[in-house]
Amino acid sequence: MNYHLVPMDRSHLEQVAALERACFPDPWSEKLLEQELYNYMSSLVVAQGEDGTVLGYGAVQAVLDEGCLNRIAVFSQYRRQGVAQAILEAFLRFGRAHLAFLTLEVRRSNAPAIALYEKLGFVRVGVRPGYYRTPEGKEDAVLLTAEFTHEA
Ligand SMILES: CC(C)(COP(=O)(O)OP(=O)(O)OC[C@H]1O[C@@H](n2cnc3c(N)ncnc32)[C@H](O)[C@@H]1OP(=O)(O)O)[C@@H](O)C(=O)NCCC(=O)NCCS
């Protein structure tokens, strides 16, 4: 499906909340997402089809020049078509212009996400042992970072 990247707004809330529920064990609610829209430190981007369908979305939070990728998700039927890569590349362009680095944490077992991040130049910088609770016990978080060099 053809899509373009747009800033998330209230019209996307219902679809993005459904995407959250489909993708994450700790989904962000519609209410929390709405709060994020009004959080001046957060930047939320949606990949939107021509008919308004949400294919995927991402959320970055920036504190001064430090960025954190909090969310990236694509509905399963639209995966492996470059949607997440396009969203992440938009955040990386923003990062190169405005940030010192963009960091994130991901479950050690989440091979698709780790492959995506490493493809786009994120580097493993650490592990938080047992960071996530799972039905089977605990799972490590892998920390990845993209650093941006700026001319002095
Ligand atoms: C991770 C996720 C966002 C990837 O979305 P996507 O739109 O399918 O990813 P893209 O098509 O842009 O893939 C870009 C690259 O990422 C890597 N990649 C993505 N999915 C992959 C998979 N299932 N297996 C291996 N590599 C994968 C590949 O390098 C791919 O490039 P290629 O297609 O040229 O090989 C998606 O699988 C998802 O929503 N997962 C559930 C939510 C989630 O886990 N989010 C991350 C939490 S930290």
The ligand as a MOL file (V3000), in Angstrom:
LIG
                    3D

  0  0  0     0  0            999 V3000
M  V30 BEGIN CTAB
M  V30 COUNTS 48 50 0 0 0
M  V30 BEGIN ATOM
M  V30 1 C 10.2180 -4.6880 14.2750 0
M  V30 2 C 9.1640 -4.1370 13.2960 0
M  V30 3 C 8.8010 -2.7160 13.7400 0
M  V30 4 C 9.7810 -4.0970 11.8850 0
M  V30 5 O 8.8440 -3.4860 11.0040 0
M  V30 6 P 8.8770 -3.6980 9.4180 0
M  V30 7 O 8.1090 -2.5820 8.7900 0
M  V30 8 O 8.4790 -5.0750 9.0730 0
M  V30 9 O 10.4270 -3.5330 9.1010 0
M  V30 10 P 11.0590 -3.1270 7.6800 0
M  V30 11 O 10.2950 -3.7770 6.5750 0
M  V30 12 O 11.2470 -1.6520 7.6100 0
M  V30 13 O 12.4830 -3.8420 7.7680 0
M  V30 14 C 13.7060 -3.1270 7.6720 0
M  V30 15 C 14.8270 -4.0930 7.9930 0
M  V30 16 O 14.6900 -4.6020 9.3270 0
M  V30 17 C 15.0840 -5.9870 9.3560 0
M  V30 18 N 13.9110 -6.8340 9.6360 0
M  V30 19 C 12.6340 -6.4180 9.7920 0
M  V30 20 N 11.8420 -7.4750 10.0930 0
M  V30 21 C 12.6430 -8.5680 10.1080 0
M  V30 22 C 12.4080 -9.9490 10.3370 0
M  V30 23 N 11.1780 -10.4260 10.6220 0
M  V30 24 N 13.4620 -10.7980 10.3000 0
M  V30 25 C 14.7070 -10.3380 10.0230 0
M  V30 26 N 14.9920 -9.0320 9.7630 0
M  V30 27 C 13.9710 -8.1640 9.8290 0
M  V30 28 C 15.6430 -6.2920 7.9750 0
M  V30 29 O 17.0270 -5.9300 7.9840 0
M  V30 30 C 14.8630 -5.3080 7.1200 0
M  V30 31 O 15.5010 -4.9890 5.9290 0
M  V30 32 P 15.2690 -5.9330 4.6120 0
M  V30 33 O 13.7680 -6.0920 4.4730 0
M  V30 34 O 15.8980 -5.1540 3.5260 0
M  V30 35 O 15.9290 -7.2350 4.9360 0
M  V30 36 C 7.9080 -5.0470 13.2500 0
M  V30 37 O 8.3070 -6.3870 13.1180 0
M  V30 38 C 7.0070 -4.9150 14.4610 0
M  V30 39 O 6.0990 -4.0620 14.5100 0
M  V30 40 N 7.2170 -5.7700 15.4890 0
M  V30 41 C 6.3950 -5.7210 16.7110 0
M  V30 42 C 6.6880 -4.4850 17.5330 0
M  V30 43 C 8.1170 -4.4640 18.0050 0
M  V30 44 O 8.6860 -5.4830 18.3910 0
M  V30 45 N 8.7190 -3.2580 18.0020 0
M  V30 46 C 10.0750 -3.0410 18.4770 0
M  V30 47 C 10.0680 -2.9390 19.9700 0
M  V30 48 S 11.6530 -2.5000 20.5800 0
M  V30 END ATOM
M  V30 BEGIN BOND
M  V30 1 1 1 2
M  V30 2 1 2 3
M  V30 3 1 2 4
M  V30 4 1 2 36
M  V30 5 1 4 5
M  V30 6 1 5 6
M  V30 7 2 6 7
M  V30 8 1 6 8
M  V30 9 1 6 9
M  V30 10 1 9 10
M  V30 11 2 10 11
M  V30 12 1 10 12
M  V30 13 1 10 13
M  V30 14 1 13 14
M  V30 15 1 14 15
M  V30 16 1 15 16
M  V30 17 1 15 30
M  V30 18 1 16 17
M  V30 19 1 17 18
M  V30 20 1 17 28
M  V30 21 1 18 19
M  V30 22 1 18 27
M  V30 23 2 19 20
M  V30 24 1 20 21
M  V30 25 1 21 22
M  V30 26 2 21 27
M  V30 27 1 22 23
M  V30 28 2 22 24
M  V30 29 1 24 25
M  V30 30 2 25 26
M  V30 31 1 26 27
M  V30 32 1 28 29
M  V30 33 1 28 30
M  V30 34 1 30 31
M  V30 35 1 31 32
M  V30 36 2 32 33
M  V30 37 1 32 34
M  V30 38 1 32 35
M  V30 39 1 36 37
M  V30 40 1 36 38
M  V30 41 2 38 39
M  V30 42 1 38 40
M  V30 43 1 40 41
M  V30 44 1 41 42
M  V30 45 1 42 43
M  V30 46 2 43 44
M  V30 47 1 43 45
M  V30 48 1 45 46
M  V30 49 1 46 47
M  V30 50 1 47 48
M  V30 END BOND
M  V30 END CTAB
M  END
